[in-house]
Amino acid sequence: MATNDSLLLERAREYDAQALAEIYDRYAESIYRYAYRFAGDADLAEDITSEVFVKLLQVLGTSRGPRTQLQGWLYRVARNLAVDWFRQRAKGVHLSLDEELTPDTDSPPTTRLEQQQLRQDLREAISRLTPGQQQVIVLRFGEGRKIADIARLMGKSEGSVKLIQFRAMARLRKLLESQGMRGNEEQEGRTIGKVPARSNAGQEHG
């Protein structure tokens, strides 16, 4: 994949329209899912996804642009944009009732409300982790990626990723317990949430 990315980037740096479209087709959906699990809002995830690719266009011909690890670079930009958004909303995140929190008709009303609060508490707790911890948690439990894959995307050793995950989970437990939500790692992973389908408008190349 890295070799393919290198060749693709080489063409993209010449502003080859087909190469740019291929990059978007290959990575836009995964970046959207990643952004959604940070933000919990479909419209915001679309905005972050669009901004990621705008930033890619802006830096393609500069030293700040990606050279080989394109996917890792895109994830880092998405994470930074999401972190900036969290900082602007110091009181926590807004969760869309029309998206992830749309009630499951098979669940009792009380259970649905509890699940809604659970997701909100979890996202608020994740927003208080360090950027690196946030990325590991979202990739590990939201995306279901393996440690080796996360290490490659973040440019770190597997041991470093495991340590970050351990510290992140310990911090999450403390934060969630302080909010009155007690759970285990499996529960925390599940409640990061489902990702709604992207709108057609967000998938057009223009």
N, C-alpha and C positions, 0 to 999 in steps of 0.2 A: 504493500500500500504506500509506503514512504517513497519508493522509487516512482510509482505512478504519480504521486503527488508532486514530486520534483519535476517530472516532465510536464505535468499539467500547469504547474506554476510558471515554468519557463515560457510556455505559450501564453499564459495569462498576463505575464509581465509585458508582453507585446500587445496587450489588450485585444487578444484574439477572442471575438465574441462567442465562438463555439466553446472555447476553453472556459470562459467565464460562466457560461450557461451550465456547463458540465459540473463545475465546482458547486454551483448553486443546487443543481439537481442531486448531487451526491451527498451534500451535507446540510442543506437547509432544514430538512425534517428532523434530523437528530439535534441540531442547534435549537430548533423550536421546542422540542421535548425537554431539552436541558433547561432552557430559559423558563419554560412553564413550571417546571418543578421547583425552581427558585422562587418565582413570582406568584404562582397560583392564579394567574389571570391570563386568559387567552389573548386579549387585545394587547396587553403589555408584552407578552411573549412574542407576538408578531412584530411589535415595534423593535424589541431587542434583536430579533432575528434579522430584520431589515437593516438595522444599524450596524450589525456585525459585518454584513456584506458591503455596506457603504464604506466602512472603515477599511476593509480589505482593498477596495478599489483605491482608496486614498493613499495607501502605503505600498502598493504593489511594486512601484518603481523606486522605492527608498530602502534604506538599510533597516528600517523598522518593520518591513514586511516579512512574512514567513518565507523560509528557504526550502525546508524539507517537511517538517511536521505541521502540515497545513491544518489537519483536524485539531491537533492540540492547540494551535494558535487561535483557531476559531472559538474553541471552548474557553480559552483564557479571556478573550475579548468579551464573550457573552457573560462570563462570570463577573468581570470588572463592571460591565454595564449594570448587571443585576445588583451588585454591591453598591454602586452609586445610587441606584434607585432606593435600596433599603436605607441608605444613609439619609436620603431626602425624606423618608417616611419613618422618622425615629420612633414613632409609636407602634410600629409593626406593619404588617402587610394587609392589603385589601384583597378579599377573596370574592370572586365572582359567583353569585348565586345561580347565574345562568350557565355556568360551565361545570367545574369540578364538583361544586356543592349542590348541583341538581339532585334532589332527593331520589333515593332508590325506592321505587314504589313497593318493593317487597319488604322494606324495613319499617318497623313501627315508627311513628313520629318522634318519640323520645329518643330512640336509637339514632335516627337521622340527625337530630340536633346534637347529640353527643358526638357523633362522627364529625359533624361540621366543626364543633369546638375543638375536637382532637386535632384536626388538620390545621386549624388556625393556630393553636398552641404550638404545634410542631414547627410550622413555618416561622413563627415568631422566634422560637428558640434557635432554629437554624440560622436566622439572620444575625444572631448574636455570636456566632462562631467566627473564627478567623476566616479570611477568604479561602485559604488552603483547606481548612477543615470543611467548609461549606462545599467545596468542589468534590472532595473525596466522598462525603456523605451523599450528595446528589448523584454522582456517577456510580457509587457502589450500590446504593439502595434504590435510587430512583431509576437509573438506567440498567441496573443489574450487571454492571461490568465487573470483570475479574480484576484482582489486584495488579496482575502483570499489565493488563490493558490500561488501567488507570496510571500506573507508573510511567508507561510510554507516553500517554497523553500529557502528563504533567512534567515530564522530563526529570523524574526522580527515581530512586531505587525502590524496589518492592518493600524493603525493610522500612524505608522512610514513610511510604504510603500506609503500611500497617500501623506504624507508630502514630501517624496523624489520625488514622481511623480510631485507634484506641483512645486517644486523647479527646477526639471529637465526641465519641459515644459517652465517655465519662462526663464531659461537660454538658452534653445534651440531657443526660439523666438528672443532673443537678438542676438544670434550668427547668425541666419539665416537672420535677418534684416540687420546685418552688412555686410552680403555677398550679399545683394540685393534680398534675397528670402523672401517673406512675405507669411505666411500661417497660417491656424488654426490647432488645434490639430488633427482634422480628416484627414486633408491633410497630416500632418506629419506622422500619423500612416500608411496611405495608401502607402506613398512613401518609406517606409523602404524596400519594394520590395518583389517580388516573389522568392521562393527558387527553384533552379533547382534540378532535380533528381540526386541522388548520383551515382557515377560510380560503376559498378559491383565489381571492384577491392577493393573498400573501404568497401565492405560488407562481405568479406570473413573472416573466422575465422583463416585460416591457417591450 
